[in-house]
Amino acid sequence: MKEMHLVIVSPERMLFDGKVSQVTLPGEMGEFQVLTNHAPIISSLVAGKISYTSGAETQSLQIAGGFADINNNQISVCVEL
């Protein structure tokens, strides 16, 4: 399976930078999942949980809001904690 590259940053620090197979984000219209070859989008994020799977491990992170840019299997997320 082809992996995606996920970067999660906050104004204070880098939170994650690595390869993932899936990401779930809390969008304004509801939670949505990003898989390989997802259509390009830019989305605002609301308070909630980001979860992502890297290898066999699934991690999660509570956020207060932010933005996500998804394009060509590159996911950039800027969050407030």
TORBAVEX-881206 format. One record per residue (C-alpha): residue number from 1; chain; z, x negated, y. Coordinates in Angstrom, 1 decimal. Example, Ala and Ser with C-alpha at 12.3 -4.5 7.8 and 13.67 -1.06 7.14 Angstrom:
site k=1 | c=A | z=7.8 | x=-12.3 | y=-4.5
site k=2 | c=A | z=7.1 | x=-13.7 | y=-1.1
END
This chain:
site k=1 | c=A | z=0.0 | x=0.0 | y=0.0
site k=2 | c=A | z=-0.9 | x=-1.3 | y=3.4
site k=3 | c=A | z=2.1 | x=-1.7 | y=5.7
site k=4 | c=A | z=2.6 | x=-1.1 | y=9.4
site k=5 | c=A | z=4.2 | x=-3.4 | y=12.0
site k=6 | c=A | z=7.2 | x=-1.8 | y=13.7
site k=7 | c=A | z=8.9 | x=-3.1 | y=16.8
site k=8 | c=A | z=12.0 | x=-1.3 | y=18.2
site k=9 | c=A | z=13.4 | x=-2.6 | y=21.5
site k=10 | c=A | z=16.1 | x=-1.4 | y=23.9
site k=11 | c=A | z=16.7 | x=-2.7 | y=27.5
site k=12 | c=A | z=19.4 | x=-5.0 | y=26.1
site k=13 | c=A | z=17.8 | x=-6.5 | y=23.0
site k=14 | c=A | z=15.3 | x=-6.5 | y=20.1
site k=15 | c=A | z=16.6 | x=-4.0 | y=17.4
site k=16 | c=A | z=13.9 | x=-4.4 | y=14.7
site k=17 | c=A | z=10.6 | x=-6.4 | y=14.3
site k=18 | c=A | z=9.0 | x=-6.2 | y=10.9
site k=19 | c=A | z=6.8 | x=-4.6 | y=8.3
site k=20 | c=A | z=7.4 | x=-1.0 | y=7.3
site k=21 | c=A | z=5.8 | x=1.6 | y=5.0
site k=22 | c=A | z=7.0 | x=4.7 | y=6.9
site k=23 | c=A | z=8.8 | x=5.6 | y=10.1
site k=24 | c=A | z=10.4 | x=9.0 | y=11.1
site k=25 | c=A | z=10.9 | x=9.6 | y=14.9
site k=26 | c=A | z=12.6 | x=12.4 | y=16.9
site k=27 | c=A | z=9.8 | x=13.7 | y=19.1
site k=28 | c=A | z=10.2 | x=16.3 | y=21.8
site k=29 | c=A | z=8.4 | x=18.9 | y=19.6
site k=30 | c=A | z=10.5 | x=18.0 | y=16.5
site k=31 | c=A | z=10.9 | x=15.1 | y=14.1
site k=32 | c=A | z=7.6 | x=13.5 | y=12.9
site k=33 | c=A | z=6.7 | x=10.9 | y=10.3
site k=34 | c=A | z=4.3 | x=8.0 | y=10.8
site k=35 | c=A | z=2.4 | x=6.7 | y=7.7
site k=36 | c=A | z=-0.3 | x=4.1 | y=7.4
site k=37 | c=A | z=-3.5 | x=4.8 | y=9.4
site k=38 | c=A | z=-1.7 | x=7.4 | y=11.6
site k=39 | c=A | z=-3.8 | x=8.7 | y=14.5
site k=40 | c=A | z=-3.1 | x=6.9 | y=17.8
site k=41 | c=A | z=-0.5 | x=8.6 | y=19.9
site k=42 | c=A | z=2.0 | x=8.0 | y=22.6
site k=43 | c=A | z=5.1 | x=10.2 | y=22.3
site k=44 | c=A | z=8.4 | x=10.6 | y=24.2
site k=45 | c=A | z=11.5 | x=10.6 | y=22.0
site k=46 | c=A | z=14.6 | x=12.7 | y=22.3
site k=47 | c=A | z=18.2 | x=12.0 | y=21.2
site k=48 | c=A | z=18.2 | x=11.7 | y=17.4
site k=49 | c=A | z=17.7 | x=9.4 | y=14.5
site k=50 | c=A | z=14.9 | x=6.9 | y=13.8
site k=51 | c=A | z=14.6 | x=6.0 | y=10.2
site k=52 | c=A | z=12.2 | x=3.5 | y=8.6
site k=53 | c=A | z=11.5 | x=2.0 | y=5.2
site k=54 | c=A | z=11.1 | x=-1.7 | y=4.9
site k=55 | c=A | z=10.5 | x=-2.8 | y=1.3
site k=56 | c=A | z=12.9 | x=-0.9 | y=-0.9
site k=57 | c=A | z=15.4 | x=-0.4 | y=1.9
site k=58 | c=A | z=15.7 | x=2.5 | y=4.4
site k=59 | c=A | z=17.4 | x=1.9 | y=7.7
site k=60 | c=A | z=18.3 | x=4.4 | y=10.4
site k=61 | c=A | z=19.3 | x=4.1 | y=14.1
site k=62 | c=A | z=20.7 | x=6.7 | y=16.5
site k=63 | c=A | z=19.0 | x=6.8 | y=19.9
site k=64 | c=A | z=19.5 | x=8.7 | y=23.1
site k=65 | c=A | z=15.8 | x=8.9 | y=23.9
site k=66 | c=A | z=12.7 | x=6.7 | y=24.5
site k=67 | c=A | z=9.0 | x=6.3 | y=23.9
site k=68 | c=A | z=6.8 | x=5.4 | y=21.0
site k=69 | c=A | z=3.2 | x=4.0 | y=21.0
site k=70 | c=A | z=1.4 | x=4.2 | y=17.7
site k=71 | c=A | z=-2.0 | x=2.6 | y=17.4
site k=72 | c=A | z=-3.9 | x=0.7 | y=14.6
site k=73 | c=A | z=-0.8 | x=0.5 | y=12.3
site k=74 | c=A | z=1.2 | x=-1.0 | y=15.1
site k=75 | c=A | z=4.3 | x=1.0 | y=16.2
site k=76 | c=A | z=6.1 | x=0.0 | y=19.4
site k=77 | c=A | z=9.3 | x=1.9 | y=20.2
site k=78 | c=A | z=11.3 | x=1.5 | y=23.4
site k=79 | c=A | z=14.7 | x=3.3 | y=23.1
site k=80 | c=A | z=18.0 | x=3.9 | y=25.0
site k=81 | c=A | z=21.0 | x=3.7 | y=22.7
END
